Amino acid sequence: MLTKTQQVYLDRYQCDTHEVPYFEAGRLSIPADLLLRSKLTGYDKFHRDLLGPLGSQTVHLERERSDGPGWYSLLEKDFRAE
């Protein structure tokens, strides 16, 4: 079973760039530092504090249709291992 922790916001530009949905369900595996750099206006302190310490470690994000637009849950488990 997947365990969800914090949520991370991806704006429309990031969703298009990383080819994931903004409104629909989706999944993304990406290095944390690449995700941080991909936001054109930069992330707020919450996101920098959450993702920054992870460096180039791959994070696994999942969004359900019921989540707010652009909000992805940071998963504790790699969903690719399912």
N, C-alpha and C positions, 0 to 999 in steps of 0.2 A: 504494500500500500504506500502511496506517495504521501509525504508529509509536507505541508506548505508552511512557510515561515513568513517573512516580510514580503511586502509587495513593492515592485519597482515599476516606475512609469516610463513608457516609451512613447514619444510623441509621433505624430503622423510621419514625419520625415524619417525617423529611426525605423518605424515599422516598414516603410517602403524600402529603405536601404537594406534592412536585414530580411526582407521578404517574409514578414509575418503580419497577421491581421491586426488591425486597430480595434475593430468591433467584434469580430468572430473569435471562436476558440482557436488557440494556436500554441505552439511550443517553439522554444529557441534555446540553443546551447551556444554560448559565446564567452570568450575571455572577458573577465570583469573590466579590465583596463580598456579594452576595445569598446565595450558598451559605454563606459564613462566618456570616452573621447568622441563617441558618435553623436552626442547631443550638441547641436550647434550652439545653443545658448548656455550650455554648461548645466551641470546638475546642482541642486541645492545641497546644503550641508548634510541632511539626512542621507541622501543617496551617496554622497562622497564618503561619509563615515561607514556606510554599509558595504559599499563595493570597493572602495579604495584599498583597504587592508588585504583584499583577496588578490591584488596584483593581476598576474596573467592567468590565474586559476580559472578554469571554465565554470561558469554558472549555468544552471538549468532553470529556465523560466517557462511557466505555463499560464495560459489565460483561458478562462471559461467564458462562454457567451454572457453569463450573468455578471461577470466582473465589469467594473466601469471601463469605458473606452481607454485603451492604452495601458491598463494596469495588468501586470503579470506577476504571478506569485513566484518567489524564489524557492525552489525545491531543495530539500535536504538530500534527496536521492536522485541519481542520474536516471532519468526515465528511459534512456537508450538501453539500459541494462535489463529492461523488462522483457 
